[in-house]
Amino acid sequence: MTFTNDKAIYLQMADRVCDEILADKFQDDDRIPSVREYAVLLEVNTNTAVKAYDELARANIIYNKRGLGYFVTKGAKQQILKVRKKEFMDNKLPEFFRQMKLLGINKEEVCNLFDQYNV
């Protein structure tokens, strides 16, 4: 995974776990990689992975079964979708629309591209 400088690494790691849940790699009550496994996989310090998992646990996306590891909370996918949709609608779309206006891009052009990419 390539990390960017615009967001803390542990938050990017948490986002990746959420992406994997959204992509159905992990479903309700599935075990996810251990903190150490995930740290090794992404080549980060274990403490960074701990922070990512703590963040996900606080958000009720994953839960810990003592001695067994971390698991996906029931309904996590729907919760992630709800939060991400709101963030997208509140933060990304206004800038997108502003850029469309500045660049003279009309709705039809965007709809045509959307249709091309929407599989």
QUINORRA-V199245 format. One record per pair of residues at least 4 apart in sequence whose ideal C-beta (glycine too) atoms are under 7 Angstrom apart, sorted by the first residue. I is the first residue (numbers start at 1). GAP is how many residues later the second one is. D is the distance in whole Angstrom. If there is no record, write none. Layout:
BEGIN
i: [I;I]
gap: [GAP;GAP]
d: [D;D]
END
This chain:
BEGIN
i: [1;1;3;3;4;7;7;9;9;9;10;10;10;10;10;11;11;12;13;13;13;13;13;14;14;14;14;15;16;17;17;17;18;18;18;19;20;20;21;21;21;21;21;22;22;22;26;26;26;27;28;28;28;29;29;29;30;30;31;31;32;32;32;32;33;33;33;34;34;35;35;35;35;35;36;36;37;38;38;39;39;39;39;39;44;44;46;47;48;49;50;51;52;53;53;53;54;55;56;56;57;57;57;60;60;61;61;61;61;62;62;62;62;63;63;64;65;65;72;75;76;77;78;79;80;81;82;83;84;85;86;87;88;88;89;92;93;94;95;96;97;98;99;100;100;105;105;107;108;109;110;111;112;113;114]
gap: [15;41;6;9;8;4;5;4;35;39;4;38;41;42;45;4;44;4;4;29;35;36;39;4;38;41;42;4;4;4;15;39;4;43;62;4;5;6;5;51;55;56;59;55;58;59;4;6;46;45;44;46;48;42;43;45;41;42;38;40;30;38;39;40;4;5;8;4;35;4;11;14;15;18;4;10;4;4;11;5;6;7;9;10;4;5;4;4;4;4;4;4;4;4;9;17;4;4;5;6;5;6;7;13;19;12;15;18;19;8;9;10;11;8;10;6;4;6;4;4;4;4;4;4;4;4;4;4;4;4;4;4;4;5;4;4;4;4;4;4;4;4;4;5;10;4;5;4;4;4;4;4;4;4;4]
d: [6;5;5;5;7;5;5;6;6;5;6;5;4;4;6;6;7;7;7;6;7;6;4;7;5;5;5;6;6;7;7;6;6;7;5;6;4;5;5;6;6;5;6;6;6;7;4;5;5;6;6;5;7;6;6;7;7;5;5;5;6;5;7;6;4;5;7;7;5;6;6;5;5;6;6;6;6;6;5;5;7;5;7;4;4;6;6;7;7;6;6;6;7;6;7;6;6;6;4;5;6;6;7;5;7;6;5;7;7;5;6;6;6;6;5;5;7;6;5;6;6;6;6;6;6;6;7;6;6;6;6;5;5;6;6;6;6;6;6;6;7;6;6;4;7;5;6;6;6;7;6;6;7;6;6]
END
